């Protein structure tokens, strides 16, 4: 490939070139120790063609643009950041959701096109119009997403000049390359797939995501795209997605910061096996599909946490006995977002006092003398005191592995919540201290 020349990647990458793409990211970081040992292969999905290319938006010698082309009639639903400083692509997609149809998706990495004023929106529009011209659809049927540096003007012309070639080069394969093209500080591509049956007919669900920092989703994650060949209207997709993000993307946090660009889109091409018409999300025939969709969403969300910038450990936090589920969730997030908790886990320090602190600061109902705190299933504190059978060595061992489980029982009611986070290491500072340099 020509370096940063806008050359299209017309074929799926070989394993060696895929490794080279990872190594040629803006900053080279060791692959997370929590990364999958092997990457799942996503099958072709009827009604979806993919292509990636090098536009030189910010990076050199690596793909930074993804184009997906969808069959006519494809339905779409999305959830987006609640940030008051949302990006131009987020604003663009929000405006198109009412129609509920999509023929294309264009994603670039390296530049978030956020806080870029009128020029940013015009840049987004020009990308959508250029893609629409190549696909043969309306610009409103092209979804957009951007990730990268905030506040830098988007060089939209670098993207638009390769779109026609990308649309022409699209193929049913290339899912791994698609996931790689949207990476920024990620150390590995995130992919997931599942099969389900609707009224006895098999359909497929494929998903890709990116994200490693600025992760405290208020709806989804940095960027995530899920595709199915099921025949489902946008209204049903919306309801499925709204429920599916709650125990998945909305239950993860890396650093408590919500991105300007958070976008999760779900596309249904309707080009898979023919199945009975579905008009409501609560249709019993959607039971297996909903289960498998939720599985894909959770799989992708956990991959994001495992690739948290500088992360060495995955932390699962379960809070029970709260006054309500909402209260439990707020307490769980207070624990998950505490730098003191996260650094203690990074150092394998079984400092349960920091859990006590985080519970107390959450502003939710809690009774100090009813608390029970466990690390790895071992009770370390209860009834307002260190547990009578407390074993420092066992507690330390419980927070020393790659995966750590913290459980809190408030002893008040039946409210419960589960969230995931990662530890906070010096690697996070190394990455973010030099992000723009």
C-alpha positions in Angstrom: 0.0 0.0 0.0 1.1 3.5 -0.6 1.8 5.3 2.6 -1.1 7.6 3.6 -2.0 7.9 0.0 -5.7 7.0 0.2 -5.1 3.5 -1.2 -7.9 1.1 -0.7 -7.3 -2.2 1.2 -9.2 -4.4 -1.3 -8.4 -7.7 0.3 -8.6 -9.0 3.9 -5.3 -8.6 5.7 -3.0 -11.6 6.2 -2.1 -12.4 9.8 1.3 -10.8 9.3 -0.1 -7.6 7.8 -2.7 -7.5 10.5 0.1 -7.5 13.1 1.9 -4.8 11.2 -1.3 -2.7 11.3 -1.4 -3.0 15.1 2.3 -2.1 15.4 1.9 1.0 13.2 -0.7 2.6 15.3 -0.1 6.2 16.4 1.5 5.0 19.6 2.9 1.5 20.0 1.7 -0.1 23.2 2.0 -3.7 24.4 -1.1 -5.7 23.7 -3.2 -5.9 26.9 -2.5 -9.1 28.9 -6.3 -9.4 29.0 -6.6 -9.6 25.3 -8.2 -12.7 23.8 -5.7 -15.5 23.1 -7.3 -15.9 19.7 -9.6 -13.7 17.7 -12.9 -15.0 16.7 -13.6 -15.2 13.0 -16.8 -13.4 12.0 -18.8 -15.1 9.2 -20.1 -13.2 6.1 -23.4 -11.6 6.8 -26.0 -11.3 4.0 -26.5 -7.7 3.0 -23.3 -6.3 4.3 -20.1 -5.4 2.4 -17.0 -4.0 4.1 -13.9 -2.2 3.0 -11.1 -0.4 4.7 -8.5 2.1 3.4 -5.7 4.5 4.3 -6.8 8.2 4.1 -4.0 9.6 6.3 -6.5 11.4 8.6 -3.9 11.3 11.3 -2.1 8.0 11.2 0.5 6.9 8.7 1.0 3.4 7.3 -2.3 2.0 8.6 -5.9 1.9 7.7 -8.1 4.6 9.2 -11.3 4.5 7.3 -14.0 1.8 7.3 -16.9 1.7 4.9 -19.9 -0.6 5.2 -22.4 -0.9 2.4 -25.9 -2.3 3.2 -28.6 -3.8 1.1 -31.6 -1.7 0.3 -34.2 -1.8 3.1 -31.6 -2.1 5.9 -33.0 -0.9 9.2 -31.0 1.0 11.8 -31.2 2.0 15.4 -28.7 3.8 17.6 -27.9 5.1 21.1 -25.5 8.0 21.6 -23.5 9.9 24.1 -25.3 12.2 26.5 -22.4 14.5 26.5 -23.4 18.1 26.0 -20.3 18.5 23.7 -21.2 15.8 21.3 -19.3 15.4 18.0 -20.6 16.3 14.5 -21.0 12.7 13.5 -23.2 12.0 16.6 -25.4 15.0 15.7 -25.6 13.8 12.2 -26.7 10.3 13.1 -29.2 11.4 15.7 -30.9 13.5 13.0 -31.2 10.4 10.7 -32.5 8.0 13.3 -36.2 9.0 12.8 -36.2 7.6 9.3 -34.7 4.3 10.5 -33.0 3.2 7.3 -29.4 2.9 6.3 -27.4 2.1 3.2 -24.0 2.9 4.4 -21.6 3.5 7.3 -18.4 5.5 7.2 -16.1 5.5 10.2 -12.7 7.2 10.6 -10.1 7.0 13.3 -7.5 9.6 14.2 -9.9 12.6 14.4 -13.1 12.8 16.5 -14.6 15.7 14.5 -15.7 17.1 17.9 -15.6 20.7 19.0 -14.9 21.7 15.4 -17.8 24.2 14.8 -19.7 24.6 11.6 -16.7 23.3 9.6 -17.0 20.0 11.5 -20.6 19.5 10.6 -20.0 20.5 7.0 -17.1 18.0 6.9 -19.5 15.3 8.2 -22.1 16.2 5.6 -19.5 16.1 2.7 -18.4 12.6 3.8 -22.0 11.4 3.9 -22.8 13.0 0.5 -19.7 11.5 -1.1 -20.5 8.1 0.3 -24.1 8.4 -0.8 -23.1 9.3 -4.3 -20.9 6.2 -4.5 -23.5 3.9 -3.1 -26.5 5.4 -4.9 -28.6 6.5 -2.0 -29.6 9.5 0.0 -27.0 11.2 2.3 -29.4 10.7 5.1 -29.0 7.0 4.7 -25.3 7.1 5.5 -24.3 6.8 9.1 -21.1 8.4 10.4 -18.8 8.0 13.3 -15.4 9.5 14.1 -12.9 8.8 16.9 -9.6 10.4 17.8 -8.4 13.8 18.8 -10.9 16.4 19.9 -10.8 19.9 18.6 -8.7 19.3 15.4 -10.4 20.1 12.1 -11.4 17.0 10.2 -9.6 16.7 6.8 -12.7 15.5 5.2 -11.2 15.7 1.7 -8.8 12.9 2.5 -11.7 10.7 3.3 -14.0 11.6 0.5 -11.3 11.0 -2.2 -11.1 7.3 -1.3 -14.8 6.6 -0.7 -15.8 5.6 -4.2 -12.9 3.1 -4.4 -13.9 1.7 -1.0 -17.5 1.2 -1.9 -16.4 -0.6 -5.1 -14.0 -2.8 -3.2 -16.5 -3.9 -0.5 -16.7 -7.6 0.2 -18.5 -9.9 2.6 -15.3 -10.7 4.5 -12.8 -8.4 6.2 -14.4 -8.1 9.7 -11.0 -8.2 11.4 -9.7 -5.4 9.2 -12.8 -3.4 9.9 -12.3 -3.7 13.6 -8.6 -2.7 13.2 -9.4 0.4 11.1 -11.4 2.0 13.9 -8.8 1.6 16.6 -7.0 4.5 18.3 -5.2 3.6 21.5 -6.7 0.2 21.5 -4.2 -2.6 21.6 -6.3 -5.2 19.9 -9.4 -5.3 17.7 -12.8 -6.2 19.3 -15.0 -8.7 17.5 -18.0 -10.9 18.5 -20.5 -13.1 16.8 -23.5 -15.2 17.6 -26.2 -17.2 15.8 -29.8 -17.2 16.8 -33.2 -18.5 15.6 -36.3 -16.5 15.0 -39.4 -18.7 14.5 -37.0 -21.6 13.7 -35.0 -19.7 11.1 -31.3 -19.1 11.7 -29.9 -15.5 11.7 -26.5 -14.2 12.4 -25.3 -11.3 14.6 -21.8 -9.8 14.1 -20.3 -6.9 16.1 -17.1 -4.8 16.3 -16.1 -2.1 18.7 -13.3 0.1 19.7 -12.5 1.8 23.0 -9.8 1.8 25.6 -9.9 5.2 27.3 -12.5 8.0 27.9 -14.9 5.2 28.8 -17.7 5.9 31.2 -20.6 5.2 28.8 -23.9 6.9 29.4 -25.5 4.9 26.6 -22.9 2.8 24.7 -19.2 2.9 24.2 -16.7 4.9 22.2 -17.8 3.2 19.0 -19.6 -0.1 18.5 -21.4 -1.4 15.4 -23.6 -4.5 15.4 -25.1 -6.1 12.3 -27.7 -8.8 11.8 -29.3 -10.4 8.7 -32.6 -10.7 10.6 -35.6 -8.9 9.2 -36.5 -6.5 12.0 -37.9 -2.9 11.8 -36.0 0.0 13.4 -38.6 0.4 16.1 -37.8 -3.2 17.3 -34.1 -2.6 17.0 -34.3 0.5 19.1 -36.2 -1.3 21.9 -33.7 -4.2 21.9 -30.8 -1.9 21.9 -32.1 0.4 24.7 -32.5 -2.7 26.9 -29.3 -4.4 25.8 -26.9 -1.6 26.7 -28.0 -1.4 30.3 -26.2 -4.6 31.6 -23.4 -4.3 29.0 -22.0 -1.0 27.7 -23.7 1.1 30.4 -22.2 -1.1 33.0 -18.5 -0.6 32.2 -16.1 2.2 33.1 -12.4 2.7 32.5 -11.8 6.2 33.8 -15.1 7.8 34.5 -14.9 10.0 31.4 -17.8 10.0 28.9 -16.7 10.6 25.3 -18.0 13.2 22.9 -18.3 10.5 20.3 -20.1 7.5 22.0 -22.1 5.7 19.3 -23.6 2.3 19.1 -25.5 1.4 16.0 -27.5 -1.7 15.2 -28.2 -2.6 11.6 -30.6 -5.3 10.3 -30.4 -6.1 6.6 -33.3 -8.5 6.4 -31.3 -10.6 3.9 -30.9 -13.7 6.0 -33.2 -16.7 6.2 -36.8 -15.7 5.8 -38.7 -15.7 9.1 -42.1 -14.5 10.4 -42.6 -10.8 10.6 -41.8 -9.2 13.9 -43.3 -5.9 14.9 -42.8 -5.7 18.7 -39.6 -6.2 20.7 -41.6 -8.2 23.3 -42.6 -10.9 20.7 -41.8 -14.3 22.3 -40.3 -15.4 19.0 -37.5 -12.9 19.7 -36.5 -14.6 22.9 -33.4 -16.3 21.6 -32.4 -13.4 19.4 -32.5 -11.0 22.3 -30.4 -13.4 24.4 -27.8 -13.7 21.7 -27.8 -10.0 20.9 -27.3 -9.2 24.6 -24.4 -11.8 24.6 -22.7 -10.0 21.8 -23.1 -6.6 23.4 -21.7 -7.8 26.7 -18.8 -9.6 24.9 -17.8 -6.4 23.1 -18.2 -4.3 26.3 -16.0 -6.5 28.3 -13.4 -6.5 25.6 -13.4 -2.7 25.8 -12.7 -2.8 29.6 -10.0 -5.5 29.2 -8.3 -3.1 26.8 -8.5 -0.1 29.2 -5.5 2.1 28.7 -2.7 0.6 30.8 -5.1 -2.1 32.2 -3.6 -5.2 33.7 -6.7 -6.5 35.6 -10.4 -6.9 34.9 -12.5 -6.0 38.0 -16.0 -7.2 38.5 -18.0 -5.4 41.2 -21.3 -6.8 42.5 -23.4 -4.7 44.9 -26.4 -6.3 46.6 -28.7 -5.6 49.5 -29.2 -2.0 48.3 -32.3 0.1 48.7 -33.0 -0.2 44.9 -31.3 -1.4 41.8 -30.5 2.2 40.8 -28.9 2.9 44.2 -26.8 -0.3 43.9 -25.6 0.8 40.5 -24.6 4.2 41.8 -22.6 2.6 44.6 -21.0 0.1 42.2 -19.9 2.9 39.9 -18.6 4.9 42.8 -16.3 1.9 43.7 -15.4 1.3 40.0 -14.5 4.9 39.3 -12.4 5.4 42.5 -8.8 6.0 41.6 -7.9 4.8 45.1 -9.7 1.5 44.6 -8.3 1.1 41.1 -4.7 1.8 42.1 -5.0 -0.5 45.2 -6.0 -3.4 42.9 -3.2 -2.5 40.5 -0.8 -2.9 43.4 -2.5 -6.1 44.6 -3.3 -4.3 47.9 -6.3 -5.8 49.6 -7.3 -2.4 51.0 -11.0 -2.9 51.7 -11.0 0.5 53.5 -11.1 2.1 50.1 -14.2 0.2 49.3 -15.8 1.5 52.5 -14.8 5.0 51.4 -16.3 4.7 48.0 -19.6 3.3 49.4 -19.8 6.2 51.8 -19.1 8.9 49.2 -21.8 7.6 46.7 -24.5 9.5 48.5 -26.8 6.5 48.5 -28.5 4.8 51.5 -25.9 2.7 53.4 -25.4 1.6 57.0 -21.8 1.2 58.1 -22.7 -1.5 60.6 -24.6 -3.7 58.1 -21.9 -3.7 55.3 -20.3 -6.9 54.2 -17.3 -6.7 51.8 -15.8 -9.7 50.0 -12.7 -10.1 47.8 -12.9 -13.2 45.6 -15.6 -14.7 47.7 -13.7 -14.2 51.0 -15.3 -11.8 53.5 -12.9 -9.1 54.6 -15.1 -6.8 56.4 -18.6 -6.9 58.0 -20.7 -5.4 60.8 -18.6 -2.2 60.9 -15.3 -4.1 61.5 -12.6 -6.1 59.8 -14.0 -9.7 59.5 -13.1 -11.9 62.4 -11.7 -14.5 60.1 -9.7 -12.0 58.0 -6.7 -13.5 56.3 -4.4 -10.9 54.8 -2.5 -13.4 52.6 -5.8 -14.8 51.2 -7.2 -11.3 50.6 -4.0 -10.3 48.8 -4.2 -13.4 46.6 -7.8 -12.6 45.7 -6.7 -9.2 44.2 -3.5 -10.4 42.6 -4.8 -12.2 39.6 -5.8 -10.9 36.1 -9.5 -11.0 37.2 -10.7 -9.6 40.5 -14.1 -9.9 42.1 -15.3 -7.4 44.6 -18.7 -8.0 46.3 -20.6 -5.7 48.6 -23.8 -6.5 50.6 -25.4 -3.4 52.0 -27.9 -5.4 54.0 -30.8 -2.9 53.4 -33.1 -4.3 50.7 -33.0 -6.3 47.5 -31.4 -3.8 45.1 -28.5 -5.2 43.0 -26.2 -4.2 40.2 -23.0 -5.4 38.5 -20.4 -3.3 36.8 -17.0 -3.9 35.4 -13.8 -1.8 35.4 -10.1 -2.2 35.2 -7.2 -1.2 37.4 -5.4 2.1 37.1 -1.7 1.8 36.3 1.1 4.1 35.3 0.4 2.9 31.7 -2.7 5.1 31.7 -0.6 8.2 32.4 2.0 7.2 29.8 -0.6 6.9 27.1 -2.7 10.0 27.9 0.3 12.2 28.8 1.5 11.9 25.3 -1.8 11.4 23.4 -1.3 14.3 21.0 2.4 14.2 20.7 
